[in-house]
């Protein structure tokens, strides 16, 4: 399974990783590598939990273009 994740540095300097296709699936790390390893683990746990509860594994995500 391939999923998009976002990486963003918070006000404390931690890298916050989130998987938009799985609501609430978020993790963090001191480095991008650590954040990516942690979000992989979080995704596995979230997918397992959603499956156990009869929920779809992911939700639909779309890309939109906006003028800024």
C-alpha positions as CSV (number, residue, x, y, z in Angstrom):
1,X,0.0,0.0,0.0
2,X,1.4,3.4,-1.0
3,X,0.1,6.5,0.9
4,X,0.9,10.2,0.8
5,X,2.2,11.6,4.1
6,X,2.8,15.3,4.9
7,X,5.8,16.5,6.9
8,X,5.8,19.8,8.7
9,X,8.1,21.3,11.4
10,X,6.2,22.4,14.5
11,X,7.1,25.3,16.8
12,X,9.3,23.0,19.0
13,X,11.4,21.9,16.0
14,X,9.8,18.4,15.8
15,X,8.9,17.0,12.4
16,X,5.1,16.2,12.4
17,X,4.1,13.5,9.9
18,X,0.5,12.9,9.0
19,X,-1.3,10.6,6.6
20,X,-4.3,12.5,5.2
21,X,-5.9,9.3,3.8
22,X,-6.3,7.9,7.4
23,X,-8.1,10.5,9.7
24,X,-6.2,10.9,12.9
25,X,-3.1,9.1,11.8
26,X,-0.3,11.3,12.9
27,X,3.2,10.9,14.4
28,X,6.4,12.9,14.8
29,X,10.2,12.6,15.1
30,X,13.3,14.7,15.7
31,X,14.4,14.2,12.1
32,X,12.6,13.4,8.9
33,X,13.9,9.9,8.9
34,X,12.6,9.3,12.4
35,X,9.2,10.9,11.6
36,X,8.9,8.7,8.5
37,X,9.7,5.6,10.5
38,X,7.2,6.6,13.2
39,X,4.4,7.4,10.7
40,X,4.9,4.0,9.0
41,X,4.4,2.3,12.3
42,X,1.4,4.6,13.0
43,X,-0.2,3.8,9.6
44,X,0.2,0.1,10.3
45,X,-1.6,0.4,13.7
46,X,-4.3,2.7,12.2
47,X,-5.0,0.3,9.3
48,X,-5.2,-2.6,11.7
49,X,-7.6,-0.8,14.0
50,X,-9.8,0.4,11.2
51,X,-10.0,-3.2,9.7
52,X,-10.8,-4.6,13.2
53,X,-13.7,-2.1,13.5
54,X,-15.1,-2.8,10.0
55,X,-14.1,0.7,8.8
56,X,-12.7,1.4,5.3
57,X,-8.9,1.3,5.6
58,X,-8.6,4.8,4.0
59,X,-10.7,7.7,3.0
60,X,-10.7,9.4,-0.4
61,X,-8.2,12.2,-1.0
62,X,-8.2,14.5,-3.9
63,X,-5.7,17.1,-5.3
64,X,-7.1,20.5,-6.2
65,X,-5.5,23.5,-7.8
66,X,-6.1,26.9,-6.3
67,X,-4.9,30.3,-7.3
68,X,-2.9,32.2,-4.7
